[in-house]
Amino acid sequence: MKARYDYGLVIFILTFCLISVSGYRDEEVLEMAHKRVSTILIGGFTALSVCIFICPVWAGEDLHNLAANNIEKLANFLEGSSLD
């Protein structure tokens, strides 16, 4: 899951750098960055809204099991990294 977010962030950074280096004026670069960030936020909000209100496929026992597994993994990691 983390790889998808990393990939999206890398594409955004590369695109932003290419545009800013390519000779656009400062106002155009900032405006384009603002448009891209707002588009990403709108898309994320839409996806989150659909997952929460329209089709909550994660609700119920699956969510409980996922949270319990993640907490157990965190506990094992913290237990292994203690200095005692």
Biotite code that builds the C-alpha atoms (Angstrom):
import biotite.structure as struc

atoms = struc.array([
    struc.Atom([0.000, 0.000, 0.000], chain_id="A", res_id=1, res_name="MET", atom_name="CA", element="C"),
    struc.Atom([2.835, 2.368, 0.864], chain_id="A", res_id=2, res_name="LYS", atom_name="CA", element="C"),
    struc.Atom([4.402, 1.848, -2.570], chain_id="A", res_id=3, res_name="ALA", atom_name="CA", element="C"),
    struc.Atom([1.335, 3.329, -4.279], chain_id="A", res_id=4, res_name="ARG", atom_name="CA", element="C"),
    struc.Atom([1.550, 6.521, -2.237], chain_id="A", res_id=5, res_name="TYR", atom_name="CA", element="C"),
    struc.Atom([5.295, 6.731, -2.759], chain_id="A", res_id=6, res_name="ASP", atom_name="CA", element="C"),
    struc.Atom([4.833, 6.327, -6.511], chain_id="A", res_id=7, res_name="TYR", atom_name="CA", element="C"),
    struc.Atom([2.203, 9.078, -6.644], chain_id="A", res_id=8, res_name="GLY", atom_name="CA", element="C"),
    struc.Atom([4.362, 11.445, -4.626], chain_id="A", res_id=9, res_name="LEU", atom_name="CA", element="C"),
    struc.Atom([7.404, 10.783, -6.810], chain_id="A", res_id=10, res_name="VAL", atom_name="CA", element="C"),
    struc.Atom([5.389, 11.478, -9.977], chain_id="A", res_id=11, res_name="ILE", atom_name="CA", element="C"),
    struc.Atom([4.073, 14.719, -8.477], chain_id="A", res_id=12, res_name="PHE", atom_name="CA", element="C"),
    struc.Atom([7.554, 15.868, -7.437], chain_id="A", res_id=13, res_name="ILE", atom_name="CA", element="C"),
    struc.Atom([9.091, 14.983, -10.813], chain_id="A", res_id=14, res_name="LEU", atom_name="CA", element="C"),
    struc.Atom([6.313, 16.741, -12.709], chain_id="A", res_id=15, res_name="THR", atom_name="CA", element="C"),
    struc.Atom([6.562, 19.819, -10.516], chain_id="A", res_id=16, res_name="PHE", atom_name="CA", element="C"),
    struc.Atom([10.345, 19.966, -10.933], chain_id="A", res_id=17, res_name="CYS", atom_name="CA", element="C"),
    struc.Atom([10.151, 19.538, -14.708], chain_id="A", res_id=18, res_name="LEU", atom_name="CA", element="C"),
    struc.Atom([7.592, 22.318, -14.993], chain_id="A", res_id=19, res_name="ILE", atom_name="CA", element="C"),
    struc.Atom([9.466, 24.699, -12.725], chain_id="A", res_id=20, res_name="SER", atom_name="CA", element="C"),
    struc.Atom([12.755, 24.124, -14.559], chain_id="A", res_id=21, res_name="VAL", atom_name="CA", element="C"),
    struc.Atom([11.252, 24.378, -18.028], chain_id="A", res_id=22, res_name="SER", atom_name="CA", element="C"),
    struc.Atom([11.020, 28.171, -17.992], chain_id="A", res_id=23, res_name="GLY", atom_name="CA", element="C"),
    struc.Atom([7.530, 28.960, -16.803], chain_id="A", res_id=24, res_name="TYR", atom_name="CA", element="C"),
    struc.Atom([7.093, 32.102, -14.795], chain_id="A", res_id=25, res_name="ARG", atom_name="CA", element="C"),
    struc.Atom([6.798, 31.768, -11.037], chain_id="A", res_id=26, res_name="ASP", atom_name="CA", element="C"),
    struc.Atom([3.094, 32.609, -10.994], chain_id="A", res_id=27, res_name="GLU", atom_name="CA", element="C"),
    struc.Atom([2.288, 29.834, -13.454], chain_id="A", res_id=28, res_name="GLU", atom_name="CA", element="C"),
    struc.Atom([4.271, 27.225, -11.506], chain_id="A", res_id=29, res_name="VAL", atom_name="CA", element="C"),
    struc.Atom([2.556, 28.049, -8.229], chain_id="A", res_id=30, res_name="LEU", atom_name="CA", element="C"),
    struc.Atom([-0.855, 28.126, -9.889], chain_id="A", res_id=31, res_name="GLU", atom_name="CA", element="C"),
    struc.Atom([-0.260, 24.721, -11.486], chain_id="A", res_id=32, res_name="MET", atom_name="CA", element="C"),
    struc.Atom([0.992, 23.282, -8.183], chain_id="A", res_id=33, res_name="ALA", atom_name="CA", element="C"),
    struc.Atom([-2.117, 24.648, -6.458], chain_id="A", res_id=34, res_name="HIS", atom_name="CA", element="C"),
    struc.Atom([-4.375, 23.057, -9.083], chain_id="A", res_id=35, res_name="LYS", atom_name="CA", element="C"),
    struc.Atom([-2.624, 19.693, -8.746], chain_id="A", res_id=36, res_name="ARG", atom_name="CA", element="C"),
    struc.Atom([-2.745, 19.674, -4.956], chain_id="A", res_id=37, res_name="VAL", atom_name="CA", element="C"),
    struc.Atom([-6.401, 20.690, -4.922], chain_id="A", res_id=38, res_name="SER", atom_name="CA", element="C"),
    struc.Atom([-7.217, 17.969, -7.473], chain_id="A", res_id=39, res_name="THR", atom_name="CA", element="C"),
    struc.Atom([-5.441, 15.387, -5.323], chain_id="A", res_id=40, res_name="ILE", atom_name="CA", element="C"),
    struc.Atom([-7.293, 16.560, -2.210], chain_id="A", res_id=41, res_name="LEU", atom_name="CA", element="C"),
    struc.Atom([-10.672, 16.502, -3.976], chain_id="A", res_id=42, res_name="ILE", atom_name="CA", element="C"),
    struc.Atom([-9.983, 12.990, -5.298], chain_id="A", res_id=43, res_name="GLY", atom_name="CA", element="C"),
    struc.Atom([-8.858, 11.756, -1.903], chain_id="A", res_id=44, res_name="GLY", atom_name="CA", element="C"),
    struc.Atom([-11.881, 13.264, -0.189], chain_id="A", res_id=45, res_name="PHE", atom_name="CA", element="C"),
    struc.Atom([-14.196, 11.700, -2.781], chain_id="A", res_id=46, res_name="THR", atom_name="CA", element="C"),
    struc.Atom([-12.599, 8.269, -2.393], chain_id="A", res_id=47, res_name="ALA", atom_name="CA", element="C"),
    struc.Atom([-12.744, 8.505, 1.398], chain_id="A", res_id=48, res_name="LEU", atom_name="CA", element="C"),
    struc.Atom([-16.381, 9.608, 1.317], chain_id="A", res_id=49, res_name="SER", atom_name="CA", element="C"),
    struc.Atom([-17.340, 6.700, -0.924], chain_id="A", res_id=50, res_name="VAL", atom_name="CA", element="C"),
    struc.Atom([-15.509, 4.234, 1.334], chain_id="A", res_id=51, res_name="CYS", atom_name="CA", element="C"),
    struc.Atom([-17.109, 5.593, 4.486], chain_id="A", res_id=52, res_name="ILE", atom_name="CA", element="C"),
    struc.Atom([-20.666, 6.482, 3.470], chain_id="A", res_id=53, res_name="PHE", atom_name="CA", element="C"),
    struc.Atom([-21.601, 4.648, 0.269], chain_id="A", res_id=54, res_name="ILE", atom_name="CA", element="C"),
    struc.Atom([-19.791, 1.319, 0.292], chain_id="A", res_id=55, res_name="CYS", atom_name="CA", element="C"),
    struc.Atom([-18.178, 0.592, 3.668], chain_id="A", res_id=56, res_name="PRO", atom_name="CA", element="C"),
    struc.Atom([-16.575, -2.729, 2.718], chain_id="A", res_id=57, res_name="VAL", atom_name="CA", element="C"),
    struc.Atom([-14.056, -2.476, 5.556], chain_id="A", res_id=58, res_name="TRP", atom_name="CA", element="C"),
    struc.Atom([-16.587, -2.276, 8.364], chain_id="A", res_id=59, res_name="ALA", atom_name="CA", element="C"),
    struc.Atom([-17.157, -5.118, 10.782], chain_id="A", res_id=60, res_name="GLY", atom_name="CA", element="C"),
    struc.Atom([-15.017, -8.099, 11.675], chain_id="A", res_id=61, res_name="GLU", atom_name="CA", element="C"),
    struc.Atom([-12.427, -7.412, 8.942], chain_id="A", res_id=62, res_name="ASP", atom_name="CA", element="C"),
    struc.Atom([-11.665, -3.989, 10.406], chain_id="A", res_id=63, res_name="LEU", atom_name="CA", element="C"),
    struc.Atom([-11.365, -5.443, 13.900], chain_id="A", res_id=64, res_name="HIS", atom_name="CA", element="C"),
    struc.Atom([-9.008, -8.215, 12.732], chain_id="A", res_id=65, res_name="ASN", atom_name="CA", element="C"),
    struc.Atom([-6.872, -5.777, 10.750], chain_id="A", res_id=66, res_name="LEU", atom_name="CA", element="C"),
    struc.Atom([-6.553, -3.371, 13.679], chain_id="A", res_id=67, res_name="ALA", atom_name="CA", element="C"),
    struc.Atom([-5.765, -6.215, 16.101], chain_id="A", res_id=68, res_name="ALA", atom_name="CA", element="C"),
    struc.Atom([-3.080, -7.623, 13.791], chain_id="A", res_id=69, res_name="ASN", atom_name="CA", element="C"),
    struc.Atom([-1.493, -4.206, 13.330], chain_id="A", res_id=70, res_name="ASN", atom_name="CA", element="C"),
    struc.Atom([-1.433, -3.543, 17.065], chain_id="A", res_id=71, res_name="ILE", atom_name="CA", element="C"),
    struc.Atom([0.072, -6.980, 17.687], chain_id="A", res_id=72, res_name="GLU", atom_name="CA", element="C"),
    struc.Atom([2.804, -6.321, 15.096], chain_id="A", res_id=73, res_name="LYS", atom_name="CA", element="C"),
    struc.Atom([3.524, -2.954, 16.725], chain_id="A", res_id=74, res_name="LEU", atom_name="CA", element="C"),
    struc.Atom([3.717, -4.586, 20.154], chain_id="A", res_id=75, res_name="ALA", atom_name="CA", element="C"),
    struc.Atom([6.128, -7.235, 18.868], chain_id="A", res_id=76, res_name="ASN", atom_name="CA", element="C"),
    struc.Atom([8.309, -4.558, 17.267], chain_id="A", res_id=77, res_name="PHE", atom_name="CA", element="C"),
    struc.Atom([8.374, -2.423, 20.393], chain_id="A", res_id=78, res_name="LEU", atom_name="CA", element="C"),
    struc.Atom([9.037, -5.445, 22.568], chain_id="A", res_id=79, res_name="GLU", atom_name="CA", element="C"),
    struc.Atom([11.996, -6.428, 20.392], chain_id="A", res_id=80, res_name="GLY", atom_name="CA", element="C"),
    struc.Atom([13.473, -2.942, 20.348], chain_id="A", res_id=81, res_name="SER", atom_name="CA", element="C"),
    struc.Atom([13.389, -2.342, 24.090], chain_id="A", res_id=82, res_name="SER", atom_name="CA", element="C"),
    struc.Atom([16.690, -1.556, 25.785], chain_id="A", res_id=83, res_name="LEU", atom_name="CA", element="C"),
    struc.Atom([16.103, -3.797, 28.814], chain_id="A", res_id=84, res_name="ASP", atom_name="CA", element="C"),
])
